[in-house]
Amino acid sequence: MTEAMLNRVLTEAEAQKDGGEFKLGDGRRLTLYAGHAGVSLTITRIEGLKLVDDGTVVARNDKGDRFFVALPDLFAVAAEGSTTAAASRKAGFLG
């Protein structure tokens, strides 16, 4: 993955920069897919992301765990959740 691709993902996920880290919009989470030397890694429930100058991506999940991955090893990202009205609508009858 390139830095431009990662920035596009952050834009889609409504990420806002906060002290060097991009924090995702309310209800948004990312799943990162990485691979290196034939070994794959899936990192779920990411709510914060930072790209370090040396090409390292530091990802933080909703429990506060941090993951360190080389940017070229990322090959896909899934953006989950939304802040649209349909996503925040409660089950039941509207009245």
N, CA, C and O of each residue as an XYZ file, in Angstrom:
380
protein
N       0.856     -1.167      0.000
C       0.000      0.000      0.000
C       0.901      1.228      0.000
O       1.980      1.232      0.591
N       0.433      2.253     -0.670
C       1.178      3.509     -0.682
C       0.587      4.466      0.361
O      -0.507      4.248      0.881
N       1.334      5.518      0.645
C       0.853      6.513      1.605
C      -0.400      7.211      1.070
O      -1.298      7.544      1.843
N      -0.466      7.433     -0.237
C      -1.648      8.059     -0.843
C      -2.875      7.172     -0.667
O      -3.966      7.675     -0.396
N      -2.713      5.865     -0.818
C      -3.836      4.946     -0.625
C      -4.309      4.972      0.825
O      -5.511      4.983      1.087
N      -3.373      4.981      1.760
C      -3.732      5.029      3.178
C      -4.463      6.327      3.502
O      -5.429      6.321      4.264
N      -4.012      7.426      2.934
C      -4.692      8.709      3.156
C      -6.113      8.684      2.607
O      -7.013      9.278      3.201
N      -6.330      8.004      1.478
C      -7.670      7.872      0.916
C      -8.578      7.093      1.870
O      -9.740      7.450      2.062
N      -8.041      6.035      2.459
C      -8.802      5.237      3.432
C      -9.181      6.102      4.629
O     -10.321      6.057      5.093
N      -8.235      6.884      5.129
C      -8.500      7.737      6.287
C      -9.567      8.790      5.972
O     -10.380      9.131      6.831
N      -9.561      9.294      4.755
C     -10.586     10.245      4.336
C     -11.952      9.578      4.323
O     -12.923     10.144      4.827
N     -12.038      8.385      3.754
C     -13.296      7.644      3.705
C     -13.817      7.316      5.103
O     -15.027      7.284      5.328
N     -12.900      7.073      6.042
C     -13.277      6.708      7.408
C     -13.530      7.927      8.291
O     -13.718      7.799      9.501
N     -13.533      9.121      7.668
C     -13.785     10.368      8.388
C     -12.809     10.573      9.542
O     -13.192     11.040     10.614
N     -11.542     10.220      9.313
C     -10.519     10.344     10.347
C     -10.107     11.804     10.514
O      -9.994     12.552      9.542
N      -9.887     12.187     11.760
C      -9.431     13.534     12.098
C      -8.107     13.423     12.830
O      -7.949     12.582     13.715
N      -7.151     14.274     12.461
C      -5.838     14.233     13.104
C      -5.936     14.821     14.500
O      -6.486     15.903     14.702
N      -5.389     14.084     15.456
C      -5.417     14.502     16.857
C      -4.073     14.157     17.484
O      -3.851     13.019     17.897
N      -3.176     15.139     17.556
C      -1.873     14.921     18.185
C      -0.991     13.919     17.459
O      -0.294     13.140     18.109
N      -0.999     13.916     16.144
C      -0.154     13.010     15.386
C      -0.819     11.701     15.004
O      -0.307     10.969     14.158
N      -1.956     11.398     15.620
C      -2.689     10.181     15.305
C      -4.000     10.547     14.627
O      -4.637     11.536     14.988
N      -4.400      9.757     13.654
C      -5.703      9.926     13.032
C      -6.713      9.108     13.817
O      -6.560      7.895     13.965
N      -7.744      9.773     14.321
C      -8.824      9.083     15.033
C     -10.013      9.010     14.095
O     -10.363      9.990     13.438
N     -10.629      7.841     14.040
C     -11.743      7.631     13.128
C     -13.006      8.288     13.647
O     -13.142      8.555     14.841
N     -13.938      8.547     12.722
C     -15.224      9.125     13.086
C     -16.002      8.193     13.999
O     -15.690      7.006     14.097
N     -17.014      8.730     14.665
C     -17.841      7.943     15.583
C     -18.411      6.707     14.900
O     -18.955      6.791     13.798
N     -18.286      5.578     15.549
C     -18.821      4.338     15.028
C     -18.005      3.702     13.927
O     -18.380      2.648     13.413
N     -16.907      4.311     13.557
C     -16.059      3.793     12.482
C     -14.954      2.920     13.055
O     -14.412      3.212     14.121
N     -14.628      1.860     12.354
C     -13.504      0.997     12.690
C     -12.882      0.518     11.389
O     -13.558      0.418     10.366
N     -11.594      0.225     11.436
C     -10.884     -0.323     10.287
C     -10.430     -1.736     10.592
O     -10.178     -2.084     11.745
N     -10.327     -2.538      9.564
C      -9.654     -3.822      9.631
C      -8.500     -3.747      8.655
O      -8.701     -3.464      7.474
N      -7.295     -3.995      9.134
C      -6.097     -3.950      8.296
C      -5.711     -5.358      7.893
O      -5.752     -6.283      8.704
N      -5.338     -5.511      6.640
C      -4.872     -6.792      6.124
C      -3.431     -6.617      5.675
O      -3.141     -5.829      4.774
N      -2.529     -7.361      6.313
C      -1.110     -7.270      5.999
C      -0.586     -8.647      5.623
O      -1.158     -9.669      6.001
N       0.496     -8.656      4.882
C       1.123     -9.908      4.509
C       2.598     -9.693      4.254
O       3.012     -8.657      3.734
N       3.388    -10.688      4.627
C       4.830    -10.607      4.396
C       5.379    -12.030      4.324
O       5.096    -12.849      5.197
N       6.148    -12.320      3.305
C       6.791    -13.625      3.123
C       5.787    -14.779      3.225
O       6.090    -15.824      3.800
N       4.605    -14.582      2.667
C       3.606    -15.637      2.642
C       2.790    -15.791      3.908
O       1.965    -16.700      4.002
N       3.002    -14.920      4.886
C       2.255    -14.979      6.143
C       1.312    -13.778      6.183
O       1.726    -12.643      5.943
N       0.042    -14.040      6.486
C      -0.928    -12.942      6.533
C      -1.299    -12.607      7.970
O      -1.192    -13.438      8.871
N      -1.736    -11.370      8.159
C      -2.137    -10.876      9.473
C      -3.361     -9.995      9.278
O      -3.365     -9.117      8.415
N      -4.387    -10.221     10.067
C      -5.586     -9.393     10.055
C      -5.676     -8.688     11.403
O      -5.645     -9.329     12.454
N      -5.786     -7.372     11.363
C      -5.863     -6.568     12.588
C      -7.224     -5.879     12.589
O      -7.520     -5.074     11.706
N      -8.044     -6.197     13.578
C      -9.430     -5.714     13.592
C      -9.659     -4.615     14.626
O      -8.836     -4.375     15.509
N     -10.811     -3.957     14.481
C     -11.328     -2.950     15.419
C     -10.370     -1.774     15.627
O     -10.226     -1.284     16.747
N      -9.721     -1.324     14.559
C      -8.786     -0.200     14.656
C      -9.583      1.100     14.706
O     -10.442      1.352     13.860
N      -9.281      1.927     15.718
C      -9.947      3.227     15.829
C      -8.977      4.401     15.749
O      -9.411      5.552     15.684
N      -7.671      4.133     15.752
C      -6.666      5.177     15.613
C      -5.484      4.666     14.809
O      -5.114      3.496     14.906
N      -4.887      5.561     14.007
C      -3.818      5.155     13.107
C      -2.812      6.287     12.981
O      -3.182      7.458     12.909
N      -1.536      5.923     12.955
C      -0.484      6.918     12.777
C       0.544      6.361     11.808
O       0.919      5.192     11.907
N       1.003      7.182     10.874
C       2.064      6.803      9.954
C       3.339      7.500     10.404
O       3.414      8.729     10.418
N       4.338      6.708     10.772
C       5.613      7.241     11.233
C       6.500      7.485     10.011
O       6.338      6.826      8.983
N       7.436      8.430     10.120
C       8.289      8.821      8.999
C       9.044      7.669      8.357
O       9.345      7.729      7.165
N       9.356      6.635      9.104
C      10.144      5.525      8.547
C       9.286      4.514      7.790
O       9.794      3.478      7.361
N       7.985      4.800      7.617
C       7.101      3.899      6.881
C       6.384      2.893      7.754
O       5.774      1.952      7.247
N       6.450      3.081      9.064
C       5.743      2.201      9.984
C       4.342      2.742     10.235
O       4.160      3.937     10.468
N       3.361      1.860     10.185
C       1.993      2.215     10.530
C       1.752      1.719     11.956
O       1.937      0.540     12.255
N       1.339      2.635     12.824
C       1.004      2.287     14.202
C      -0.520      2.342     14.303
O      -1.128      3.402     14.153
N      -1.120      1.192     14.557
C      -2.575      1.091     14.624
C      -2.987      0.791     16.059
O      -2.361     -0.022     16.739
N      -4.061      1.464     16.517
C      -4.564      1.272     17.875
C      -5.999      0.769     17.797
O      -6.839      1.353     17.112
N      -6.268     -0.323     18.508
C      -7.636     -0.850     18.493
C      -8.457     -0.257     19.627
O      -7.956      0.560     20.400
N      -9.710     -0.663     19.728
C     -10.615     -0.081     20.717
C     -10.314     -0.509     22.152
O     -10.918      0.010     23.090
N      -9.390     -1.447     22.332
C      -8.939     -1.825     23.680
C      -7.670     -1.085     24.084
O      -7.224     -1.196     25.225
N      -7.085     -0.329     23.152
C      -5.848      0.384     23.422
C      -4.599     -0.386     23.018
O      -3.488      0.111     23.203
N      -4.756     -1.600     22.465
C      -3.601     -2.360     21.979
C      -3.026     -1.656     20.761
O      -3.763     -1.073     19.965
N      -1.705     -1.712     20.617
C      -1.038     -1.084     19.476
C      -0.369     -2.149     18.625
O       0.202     -3.113     19.134
N      -0.455     -1.946     17.300
C       0.139     -2.846     16.331
C       1.057     -2.040     15.429
O       0.709     -0.931     15.023
N       2.219     -2.580     15.111
C       3.207     -1.901     14.289
C       3.414     -2.725     13.018
O       3.823     -3.884     13.079
N       3.126     -2.110     11.860
C       3.188     -2.810     10.581
C       3.893     -1.908      9.573
O       3.690     -0.694      9.570
N       4.717     -2.504      8.723
C       5.353     -1.744      7.640
C       4.308     -1.395      6.590
O       3.535     -2.259      6.175
N       4.276     -0.154      6.161
C       3.289      0.299      5.181
C       3.283     -0.563      3.912
O       2.201     -0.890      3.424
N       4.431     -0.941      3.361
C       4.393     -1.783      2.149
C       3.782     -3.168      2.379
O       3.382     -3.824      1.417
N       3.700     -3.624      3.624
C       3.117     -4.935      3.925
C       1.587     -4.895      4.004
O       0.946     -5.945      4.003
N       0.999     -3.704      4.071
C      -0.462     -3.585      4.049
C      -0.938     -3.738      2.607
O      -0.410     -3.093      1.701
N      -1.939     -4.597      2.401
C      -2.441     -4.754      1.040
C      -3.928     -4.453      0.918
O      -4.438     -4.346     -0.198
N      -4.637     -4.313      2.035
C      -6.059     -3.974      1.980
C      -6.510     -3.437      3.325
O      -5.927     -3.740      4.366
N      -7.565     -2.630      3.279
C      -8.184     -2.089      4.486
C      -9.689     -2.110      4.287
O     -10.183     -1.707      3.234
N     -10.416     -2.575      5.284
C     -11.874     -2.527      5.259
C     -12.319     -1.443      6.231
O     -11.903     -1.429      7.389
N     -13.166     -0.537      5.754
C     -13.723      0.524      6.591
C     -15.121      0.102      7.008
O     -15.965     -0.187      6.160
N     -15.369      0.066      8.307
C     -16.646     -0.408      8.844
C     -17.348      0.711      9.596
O     -16.710      1.607     10.147
N     -18.650      0.641      9.607
C     -19.430      1.616     10.357
C     -19.654      2.878      9.566
O     -19.038      3.111      8.527
N     -20.559      3.690     10.091
C     -20.917      4.918      9.412
C     -21.569      5.865     10.402
O     -22.097      5.454     11.435
N     -21.518      7.121     10.065
C     -22.210      8.111     10.891
C     -23.481      8.585     10.210
O     -24.053      9.601     10.606
N     -23.931      7.865      9.191
C     -25.150      8.267      8.496
C     -26.378      7.946      9.338
O     -26.294      7.182     10.300
N     -27.485      8.511      8.990
C     -28.725      8.292      9.742
C     -29.138      6.830      9.742
O     -29.658      6.336     10.742
N     -28.916      6.130      8.638
C     -29.325      4.720      8.564
C     -28.550      3.885      9.574
O     -29.092      2.930     10.130
N     -27.303      4.229      9.815
C     -26.503      3.447     10.761
C     -26.899      3.725     12.191
O     -26.725      2.860     13.050
N     -27.431      4.916     12.482
C     -27.768      5.255     13.856
C     -29.232      5.005     14.183
O     -29.657      5.224     15.318
N     -30.003      4.554     13.216
C     -31.422      4.314     13.428
C     -31.631      3.127     14.375
O     -30.975      2.095     14.235
N     -32.516      3.274     15.307
C     -32.807      2.233     16.279
C     -33.839      1.260     15.719
O     -34.655      1.617     14.868
N     -33.787      0.045     16.204
C     -34.777     -0.955     15.787
C     -36.131     -0.596     16.370
O     -36.216     -0.002     17.445
N     -37.175     -0.952     15.668
C     -38.521     -0.696     16.176
C     -39.301      0.210     15.261
O     -38.877      0.499     14.142
N     -40.441      0.657     15.738
C     -41.331      1.485     14.944
C     -40.957      2.952     15.100
O     -40.536      3.403     16.165
N     -41.123      3.672     14.010
C     -40.915      5.118     14.045
C     -42.276      5.761     14.259
O     -43.259      5.360     13.636
N     -42.338      6.728     15.110
C     -43.657      7.231     15.358
C     -43.735      8.670     15.380
O     -44.813      9.227     15.584
